Amino acid sequence: MSNVTGTVMSGFYPLVANDKGDISNRLKCTKEQMTNRAKTFLQLGLVSAGSSAASYGVFKSSIASKAIAKVVDKALGILPKTTVVQKILNASPMTKALGVVGAISMSLLAHIITKSVYKAGQIDQKYTDRAKMEAKTKDVFDA
């Protein structure tokens, strides 16, 4: 069984993994892991840049923050008036708008990371299975 933490933490982990078979299989696995990581970092960067731009836009435009705050007030108006809801309703329009931008960007970042970790596990399993098949095939032909 492969070390999933090692796969997630380092794209070079397959090079030293005992369960990946020969060097060509290890190199292919490493290549796919590094490609997955590069795509993930690019996506994270794009979401972060978009979040920064949206936050800056909200910060500079009182019209945008008031419009977003109006939607937040309307959405929270249907909830029971707890202390948390009341604090949000009493917050400034800019705070409400920045909270919405932050919530959206955090959920996008969490989705990207979850998808990347899942993909890393799939890649790891794929090459572990290939190594097992090669070992079985080698045993059959050596016998």
Sequence and secondary structure as in RCSB ss.txt:
>XXXX:A:sequence
MSNVTGTVMSGFYPLVANDKGDISNRLKCTKEQMTNRAKTFLQLGLVSAGSSAASYGVFKSSIASKAIAKVVDKA
LGILPKTTVVQKILNASPMTKALGVVGAISMSLLAHIITKSVYKAGQIDQKYTDRAKMEAKTKDVFDA
>XXXX:A:secstr
   HHHHHH TTGGGT TTS SHHHHHHHHHHHHHHHHHHHHHHHHHHHHHHHHHHHHHH HHHHHHHHHHHHHH
HTTS   HHHHHHHHS HHHHHHHHHHHHHHHHHHHHHHHHHHHHHHHHHHHHHHHHHHHHHHHHHH 
